[in-house]
């Protein structure tokens, strides 16, 4: 009996990739299939991202200004 020993990390990941079937891969053919998939994907993505921070007003302040011959930077 011959045992195939392959110690290549690249080959290992290539073989693993063949076995993995992503839960949210799109397999539909119609626009309705796509819209249904998009809705469920978006719902799961928002669930995984967690709560969004509350919006804040944009009031930038310049706290430092550096001037060079070619580069200008503001902080």
N, C-alpha and C positions, 0 to 999 in steps of 0.2 A: 504494500500500500504506500503510495507516494503522497506526502503531505506538502501542499504548496505553502511555503513560508514567504510572505511578501512583507518586508519591513519598510516599504516606502510610505511616508506620510501622505504624499500627494495621491498615490493610488488608494490609500485608505479613505481619504475624503471624497475622491471620485466615486468610489463604491457606496459610501454612506449617502451621498447626494442622490444616487439612483433609488435608494430605499425611502427617502423622505418625501412625503407628499404634503406640501403646505396646506393648512386648513383653509386659507382664504385665496387659493389660486382660482382664477376665473376659468370656468370650463364651458360657459354658455355660448350661444350662437346668435341670440336675438338682443334687441335693445332692451326689452323687458327683463331678460336674464341679467343683462349688465346692470340695469337700475336696481334690481333686487339685490344683486351681489354688492353693489356700491353702498346701498343702505345698510346692509348687515356688516360690511367691512368698516364703514364709518362709525357705526354704533360701538363696535368692539374697540376700534382705535381710540375713541374718546374715553371709553371705560378704562383702557390701559394707561392713557396719558394722565388720568386723574383730574382733579379739580383745577380749573384755570384761574390764574390770578385776576384780581379785579382791575379793570382799566384805570389808569391814572392820567391826569392832564399832562401834556407835554410842555414842560417849562425848562428847557435846557439852560444851564449856567456855564459860562466859561470860567474855569478855575485856574487855567494856566495857558499861556500862549508862547510858543517857541517859534522863532523866525530864523531860518537859515537861508543861504543864498538860493537854494532850489526847493527846499522842503518847508512846508508850513504845517505845523501841528497844533491842534487845539485839544484841550482836555476838559 
